[in-house]
Amino acid sequence: MERYNSHEEIELIHGYYLPKLPQVFRELIDNRIGVHFVVNQNPNYIGLIPSERNTTQDGRVISSVSLVNYSCSQDHLPAIRRRTTVILQNDIKDEEIFWHEIGHVLHETVDWPIISSVELDDYAATNIWERFATVFQSYMTLRLDSDYWYYHTRDYLFKHDIDSYKFFEGLEKGV
């Protein structure tokens, strides 16, 4: 199920973000699971997530946060319609959030050894899934123009969590 509100949203995802994703990561995602996108839509209202599940595990309202809805969580849908879906809310122009959610999708396709105890932030310390997504977000973020995202840049990852950096670099280079 893909839902967009404008051509601009389609262009941003398919014309800007996804082409920046290294080929090997695109292939891992496309060849193993595929991914759909829902942008600024209430996933309960469109039937992607059952209406009785209107909050995340940490209590946030589902219709107001970006998240990934895995195909295994869509047993209320016919099997042919189940597809891992990135749901982006209000922050589609925030590239770091896009990379974080794609990190969750990528995590579904690779075995990731926990090779470092370095936590990039409190959210990454929540669990292994948030850690992987945050590390991937950092690996994909090349810019240094924001104090808020300072911990979520490739440069910071290289300096403070070289093992995780090398893991993604190895994947990217096919090593």
C-alpha positions as CSV (number, residue, x, y, z in Angstrom):
1,M,0.0,0.0,0.0
2,E,1.6,3.3,-1.1
3,R,0.0,6.6,-0.3
4,Y,1.2,10.1,-1.1
5,N,-0.4,13.5,-1.0
6,S,1.6,15.1,-3.8
7,H,4.0,14.7,-6.6
8,E,6.6,16.5,-4.5
9,E,6.5,13.7,-1.9
10,I,7.0,11.0,-4.6
11,E,9.9,13.0,-6.1
12,L,11.5,13.5,-2.7
13,I,11.4,9.8,-1.9
14,H,12.0,8.2,-5.3
15,G,13.9,10.9,-7.0
16,Y,16.1,12.2,-4.2
17,Y,16.4,9.9,-1.1
18,L,16.4,6.5,-2.7
19,P,18.9,7.3,-5.4
20,K,21.3,8.4,-2.6
21,L,21.0,5.0,-1.0
22,P,24.1,2.9,-2.0
23,Q,23.2,0.2,-4.6
24,V,23.9,-2.7,-2.4
25,F,21.5,-1.4,0.3
26,R,18.8,-0.8,-2.3
27,E,19.3,-4.4,-3.6
28,L,19.1,-5.9,-0.1
29,I,15.8,-4.1,0.5
30,D,14.3,-4.6,-3.0
31,N,15.4,-8.2,-3.6
32,R,14.5,-9.5,-0.1
33,I,11.4,-7.7,1.0
34,G,10.6,-4.7,-1.1
35,V,9.2,-1.6,0.7
36,H,6.2,0.7,0.4
37,F,5.8,4.2,1.6
38,V,2.9,6.0,3.2
39,V,3.3,9.8,3.6
40,N,1.3,12.0,6.0
41,Q,-1.6,9.5,6.2
42,N,-3.1,8.0,9.3
43,P,-2.1,4.3,9.1
44,N,-5.2,3.4,11.2
45,Y,-7.6,5.3,8.9
46,I,-6.2,3.7,5.7
47,G,-6.3,0.2,7.2
48,L,-2.6,-0.4,7.3
49,I,-2.6,-0.7,11.1
50,P,-5.7,-2.0,12.9
51,S,-7.5,0.9,14.7
52,E,-7.2,-0.7,18.1
53,R,-3.4,-0.3,17.8
54,N,-3.3,3.5,17.9
55,T,-0.2,3.9,20.0
56,T,3.4,2.7,19.7
57,Q,5.0,0.5,22.4
58,D,6.4,3.6,24.0
59,G,3.0,5.4,24.1
60,R,3.3,7.7,21.1
61,V,0.2,8.2,18.9
62,I,0.8,6.2,15.7
63,S,-0.8,8.8,13.4
64,S,1.8,11.4,14.5
65,V,5.1,9.6,14.3
66,S,7.3,8.1,11.6
67,L,7.7,4.4,11.8
68,V,8.0,1.1,10.0
69,N,5.1,-1.3,9.8
70,Y,6.5,-4.7,9.1
71,S,4.6,-7.2,6.9
72,C,4.5,-9.7,9.8
73,S,2.4,-7.1,11.7
74,Q,-0.1,-6.9,8.9
75,D,-1.9,-10.2,9.5
76,H,-5.3,-8.4,9.3
77,L,-4.5,-7.9,5.6
78,P,-4.7,-10.5,2.9
79,A,-1.2,-12.1,2.4
80,I,-0.8,-10.6,-1.1
81,R,-1.2,-7.1,0.3
82,R,1.3,-7.4,3.1
83,R,4.5,-5.4,2.5
84,T,6.9,-3.7,4.9
85,T,5.9,-0.1,4.8
86,V,7.7,3.1,5.9
87,I,5.2,5.6,7.3
88,L,6.5,9.1,7.3
89,Q,4.6,11.8,9.2
90,N,5.1,15.5,9.0
91,D,8.9,15.2,8.7
92,I,9.3,13.9,5.1
93,K,11.9,16.7,4.4
94,D,13.9,15.6,7.3
95,E,16.5,13.3,5.7
96,E,17.8,11.9,8.9
97,I,14.4,10.6,9.9
98,F,14.1,9.0,6.4
99,W,17.5,7.2,6.9
100,H,16.5,6.1,10.4
101,E,13.3,4.4,9.1
102,I,15.2,2.9,6.1
103,G,17.6,1.6,8.7
104,H,14.8,-0.4,10.3
105,V,13.9,-1.8,6.9
106,L,17.5,-2.8,6.2
107,H,17.8,-4.4,9.6
108,E,15.1,-6.8,8.5
109,T,17.4,-8.0,5.7
110,V,20.9,-8.4,7.4
111,D,22.4,-10.2,10.3
112,W,24.1,-7.5,12.5
113,P,26.5,-8.6,15.1
114,I,26.5,-6.4,18.1
115,I,30.1,-5.5,17.9
116,S,30.2,-2.3,19.9
117,S,28.8,-1.1,23.2
118,V,28.9,2.6,22.1
119,E,25.5,4.2,22.3
120,L,25.1,7.2,20.0
121,D,22.1,8.6,22.1
122,D,19.5,7.6,24.6
123,Y,17.1,6.5,21.8
124,A,19.6,4.2,20.3
125,A,20.1,2.7,23.8
126,T,16.3,1.7,23.9
127,N,16.8,-1.6,22.1
128,I,18.8,-3.3,19.3
129,W,16.3,-2.2,16.6
130,E,16.7,1.5,17.5
131,R,20.4,1.1,17.8
132,F,20.7,-0.4,14.3
133,A,18.5,2.3,12.8
134,T,20.4,5.1,14.5
135,V,23.7,3.7,13.5
136,F,22.5,3.4,9.9
137,Q,21.1,6.9,10.0
138,S,24.5,8.2,11.2
139,Y,26.3,6.2,8.4
140,M,24.0,7.8,5.8
141,T,24.2,11.4,7.1
142,L,27.1,13.3,5.7
143,R,26.3,16.8,6.6
144,L,27.4,18.7,9.7
145,D,25.0,21.7,9.6
146,S,23.0,21.0,12.7
147,D,24.0,20.7,16.4
148,Y,20.9,18.4,17.0
149,W,22.2,15.8,14.6
150,Y,25.8,16.0,15.6
151,Y,25.8,12.5,17.0
152,H,24.1,11.2,13.9
153,T,26.7,11.8,11.2
154,R,29.1,9.5,9.4
155,D,32.0,11.5,10.8
156,Y,30.9,11.1,14.3
157,L,30.2,7.3,13.8
158,F,33.7,6.9,12.4
159,K,35.3,8.6,15.4
160,H,33.2,7.0,18.1
161,D,32.0,3.7,16.8
162,I,34.5,2.5,14.3
163,D,33.3,-1.1,14.4
164,S,29.7,-0.2,13.4
165,Y,31.1,2.2,10.7
166,K,33.2,-0.6,9.3
167,F,30.2,-3.0,9.3
168,F,28.2,-0.6,7.0
169,E,31.3,0.3,5.0
170,G,31.9,-3.5,4.4
171,L,28.3,-4.0,3.4
172,E,28.5,-1.1,1.0
173,K,31.8,-2.3,-0.6
174,G,30.6,-5.9,-0.7
175,V,33.3,-7.1,1.7
